[in-house]
Amino acid sequence: MRIRWLGWAGVELEAQGESLVIDLLGRPEGVLEGTPLSAPMPTVTPPHTQGQVLAGLCTHLHRDHTDAAALARALRPGGTVLHPRPYGGDDHENLWTLQADGELTRWDLPRRAMGLWETATVGPFTVAAVPAVDALGDPQVSWAVAAGGKRVIHLGDSMFHGYWWRAAHRFGPFDAVLTPINGPTVCFPHCQPASPYPASLDAEHAAVAARLLGAGIAVPIHYDGFHITGFYDTRPDELSRFLDAAATEAYEALALEPGEAVSI
């Protein structure tokens, strides 16, 4: 299996001449707002994937993880978008998922809502929706993907939780763990009072999560994207802090450049 990091949380997986994408983001300037930490968020949409991708997996329906326009360009005719099954609730509860959900509908993309632990076969890939925990209480999964005897798990922007051992038991150990590392604190109007704890895995949490999942390599994602003071607060040196935290682990921490790939 070949793993290509596309920037932010976007990943392309290739096996047996086929590909799927996870959390593809095509035009971050049209989706995200805020002050870049160093430079505009780098994202890569490989030209060879346009109109060729079997499926687009979305860990959750936030617009920086579900870009309907980018998916419409990437998917082949009949290609499917897989995402977590909704929880229900009113518009207040679903404030951060309504826009991406509506955009998927407007682009008329075939969709499949996956329940927790549900599996599906997509070409040469077997995918499973592993429980994850979203900081805002929105539905989120991690995607466990297997092909050609290799196993990968993409953690979206999950917080630390207690499903690691179950995931490793059912679908691991994982040759590669793709993990968020930026650990922001967030303060949004519909989630008050605000929590002071990291809204996704930070460097130290990510290093431990990769260990518990039996990682062969840990690939950091979801960092150096954006910072909005008072709403989405991050700390500097996200990548170096993760590499330091993972330095004593048995797995290899492998930082990729956007567009760079590794074969496992």
C-alpha positions as CSV (number, residue, x, y, z in Angstrom):
1,M,0.0,0.0,0.0
2,R,1.2,3.5,-0.8
3,I,0.3,6.4,1.5
4,R,0.5,10.0,0.2
5,W,-0.1,13.0,2.6
6,L,-2.1,15.7,0.9
7,G,-1.7,18.3,3.6
8,W,-3.8,19.0,6.7
9,A,-5.7,15.7,7.3
10,G,-5.9,14.7,3.6
11,V,-4.4,11.3,2.6
12,E,-4.5,9.2,-0.5
13,L,-4.1,5.4,-0.3
14,E,-3.1,3.4,-3.3
15,A,-3.2,-0.4,-3.7
16,Q,-3.4,-2.7,-6.8
17,G,-3.7,0.3,-9.1
18,E,-6.7,1.8,-7.3
19,S,-7.0,4.7,-4.8
20,L,-9.2,6.2,-2.2
21,V,-8.9,9.5,-0.3
22,I,-9.5,10.4,3.3
23,D,-10.4,13.9,4.4
24,L,-9.5,15.4,1.1
25,L,-9.3,19.2,1.1
26,G,-9.0,20.9,-2.2
27,R,-9.1,24.7,-1.6
28,P,-8.4,25.5,2.0
29,E,-8.8,29.2,1.4
30,G,-12.4,28.6,0.6
31,V,-13.0,26.4,3.6
32,L,-10.9,27.7,6.5
33,E,-10.4,31.2,7.9
34,G,-7.8,32.4,10.3
35,T,-4.2,33.4,10.7
36,P,-1.7,30.9,9.3
37,L,1.0,29.8,11.7
38,S,3.8,30.2,9.1
39,A,2.6,29.9,5.5
40,P,-0.7,29.2,3.8
41,M,-2.0,25.7,4.6
42,P,-0.3,23.4,2.0
43,T,-2.7,20.9,0.3
44,V,-2.1,18.7,-2.7
45,T,-4.6,17.2,-5.0
46,P,-2.7,14.7,-7.2
47,P,-3.7,15.3,-10.8
48,H,-3.7,11.5,-11.6
49,T,-6.6,11.1,-9.1
50,Q,-9.0,13.4,-10.8
51,G,-12.0,11.4,-11.8
52,Q,-10.3,8.2,-10.8
53,V,-10.8,7.7,-7.0
54,L,-12.9,4.8,-5.9
55,A,-14.2,6.4,-2.7
56,G,-13.8,9.4,-0.5
57,L,-13.8,8.7,3.3
58,C,-14.6,11.5,5.6
59,T,-13.8,11.1,9.3
60,H,-16.5,13.7,10.1
61,L,-18.6,16.4,8.5
62,H,-16.6,19.5,9.3
63,R,-15.6,21.4,6.2
64,D,-11.9,21.1,6.7
65,H,-12.4,17.3,6.5
66,T,-15.3,17.1,4.1
67,D,-14.8,19.2,0.9
68,A,-17.7,18.3,-1.4
69,A,-16.2,20.1,-4.4
70,A,-12.8,18.4,-4.1
71,L,-14.5,15.0,-3.7
72,A,-16.7,15.7,-6.8
73,R,-13.6,16.3,-8.9
74,A,-11.7,13.3,-7.5
75,L,-14.3,10.6,-7.6
76,R,-14.9,8.4,-10.6
77,P,-18.5,8.1,-11.8
78,G,-20.4,6.2,-9.1
79,G,-17.6,6.8,-6.6
80,T,-19.0,6.9,-3.1
81,V,-18.5,9.2,-0.1
82,L,-18.4,7.3,3.2
83,H,-19.0,9.2,6.5
84,P,-20.2,8.6,10.0
85,R,-23.9,8.0,10.7
86,P,-25.5,11.2,12.1
87,Y,-26.6,11.4,15.7
88,G,-29.8,13.4,15.0
89,G,-30.5,16.5,17.1
90,D,-31.5,20.0,16.1
91,D,-29.6,22.7,14.1
92,H,-28.0,24.1,17.2
93,E,-26.4,20.7,17.9
94,N,-25.4,20.2,14.3
95,L,-24.1,23.7,13.6
96,W,-20.7,22.6,12.4
97,T,-21.9,19.8,10.2
98,L,-24.8,21.4,8.4
99,Q,-22.8,23.1,5.7
100,A,-20.7,20.2,4.7
101,D,-23.7,17.9,4.8
102,G,-25.7,20.3,2.6
103,E,-22.8,20.6,0.1
104,L,-22.6,16.9,-0.3
105,T,-26.3,16.9,-1.1
106,R,-26.0,19.8,-3.6
107,W,-23.1,18.0,-5.5
108,D,-25.4,14.9,-5.6
109,L,-22.6,12.7,-4.5
110,P,-23.4,9.0,-3.7
111,R,-23.2,8.6,0.0
112,R,-23.0,5.8,2.6
113,A,-23.4,6.6,6.3
114,M,-21.4,4.1,8.3
115,G,-22.2,2.9,11.8
116,L,-19.5,2.3,14.4
117,W,-17.5,-0.8,13.7
118,E,-19.2,-1.3,10.4
119,T,-17.0,-2.5,7.5
120,A,-17.3,-2.2,3.7
121,T,-15.3,-3.4,0.7
122,V,-14.2,-0.8,-1.8
123,G,-12.2,-2.3,-4.7
124,P,-9.1,-3.9,-3.1
125,F,-9.7,-2.0,0.2
126,T,-11.5,-3.2,3.3
127,V,-12.5,-0.1,5.4
128,A,-13.9,0.0,8.9
129,A,-15.5,2.8,10.8
130,V,-13.7,2.8,14.2
131,P,-15.2,4.9,17.1
132,A,-13.5,8.2,17.6
133,V,-14.4,11.2,19.8
134,D,-15.0,14.7,18.5
135,A,-14.4,17.7,20.7
136,L,-17.8,19.3,19.8
137,G,-19.8,16.1,20.2
138,D,-20.2,15.7,16.4
139,P,-20.1,12.2,14.9
140,Q,-16.6,11.2,14.0
141,V,-14.8,7.9,13.1
142,S,-11.3,6.8,12.5
143,W,-10.9,4.8,9.3
144,A,-9.1,1.5,9.4
145,V,-8.1,0.5,5.9
146,A,-6.6,-2.8,4.8
147,A,-5.3,-3.9,1.4
148,G,-2.6,-6.3,0.2
149,G,-1.9,-7.5,3.7
150,K,-1.2,-4.0,5.0
151,R,-3.2,-2.1,7.6
152,V,-3.5,1.7,8.1
153,I,-5.6,3.8,10.4
154,H,-6.4,7.4,9.9
155,L,-7.4,9.2,13.2
156,G,-9.1,12.3,11.7
157,D,-8.9,14.9,14.5
158,S,-10.0,12.7,17.3
159,M,-9.4,13.4,20.9
160,F,-7.8,10.8,23.2
161,H,-10.2,8.1,24.1
162,G,-10.5,4.5,25.2
163,Y,-11.2,2.7,21.9
164,W,-7.5,2.2,21.0
165,W,-7.3,-1.3,22.4
166,R,-10.5,-2.5,20.8
167,A,-9.4,-1.0,17.4
168,A,-5.9,-2.7,17.7
169,H,-7.6,-6.0,18.7
170,R,-10.1,-6.0,15.8
171,F,-8.1,-4.4,13.0
172,G,-4.5,-4.0,14.0
173,P,-1.7,-4.0,14.6
174,F,-1.3,-1.2,12.1
175,D,1.6,-0.8,9.7
176,A,0.9,2.9,9.7
177,V,-1.0,5.2,12.0
178,L,-1.9,8.6,10.6
179,T,-2.4,10.9,13.6
180,P,-3.4,14.5,14.3
181,I,-0.8,16.3,16.5
182,N,-1.8,19.9,16.9
183,G,-4.1,19.6,20.0
184,P,-5.9,23.0,19.8
185,T,-8.1,24.4,22.4
186,V,-11.4,25.7,21.0
187,C,-14.1,28.1,22.1
188,F,-17.2,28.2,19.9
189,P,-20.5,29.9,20.6
190,H,-22.6,26.7,20.5
191,C,-20.2,24.8,22.9
192,Q,-20.3,26.8,26.1
193,P,-18.8,26.8,28.7
194,A,-15.6,26.1,26.8
195,S,-13.2,23.2,27.6
196,P,-9.6,24.0,28.4
197,Y,-8.5,20.5,27.2
198,P,-7.1,19.7,23.7
199,A,-9.8,19.3,21.1
200,S,-7.8,16.7,19.2
201,L,-4.7,14.7,19.9
202,D,-1.7,16.8,20.8
203,A,1.9,15.7,20.4
204,E,2.1,13.7,23.6
205,H,-1.4,12.1,23.2
206,A,-0.6,11.2,19.6
207,A,2.6,9.5,20.5
208,V,0.8,7.3,23.0
209,A,-2.1,6.6,20.7
210,A,0.2,5.3,18.0
211,R,1.9,3.0,20.6
212,L,-1.4,1.6,21.7
213,L,-2.5,0.9,18.1
214,G,0.7,-1.1,17.5
215,A,2.1,1.3,14.9
216,G,4.9,0.3,12.6
217,I,5.2,4.0,11.5
218,A,3.4,7.0,12.8
219,V,2.7,9.7,10.2
220,P,1.8,13.1,11.7
221,I,-1.1,15.0,10.0
222,H,-3.5,17.9,11.0
223,Y,-0.9,20.5,12.0
224,D,0.5,23.9,10.9
225,G,-2.9,24.7,9.5
226,F,-4.4,27.7,11.1
227,H,-4.8,29.5,14.4
228,I,-7.7,31.8,15.4
229,T,-7.0,33.5,18.7
230,G,-9.8,33.0,21.1
231,F,-11.5,30.4,19.0
232,Y,-9.0,27.8,17.7
233,D,-5.8,28.2,19.7
234,T,-2.7,26.1,18.9
235,R,0.8,26.1,20.2
236,P,3.9,26.6,18.0
237,D,6.4,23.9,17.0
238,E,3.7,21.3,16.6
239,L,5.8,18.9,14.5
240,S,9.0,19.1,16.6
241,R,7.0,18.5,19.8
242,F,5.5,15.3,18.3
243,L,8.9,14.1,17.0
244,D,10.3,14.7,20.5
245,A,7.4,12.8,22.2
246,A,7.8,9.9,19.8
247,A,11.6,9.7,20.0
248,T,11.6,6.9,22.6
249,E,8.8,4.9,21.0
250,A,9.4,1.6,19.3
251,Y,7.7,2.7,16.1
252,E,9.2,5.2,13.5
253,A,7.8,8.7,13.4
254,L,7.8,9.7,9.8
255,A,7.0,13.3,8.8
256,L,6.1,13.7,5.2
257,E,6.0,16.8,3.0
258,P,2.6,17.6,1.3
259,G,2.5,15.4,-1.8
260,E,5.2,13.0,-0.5
261,A,4.4,9.3,-0.3
262,V,5.7,6.3,1.5
263,S,5.1,2.6,0.7
264,I,4.5,0.1,3.5
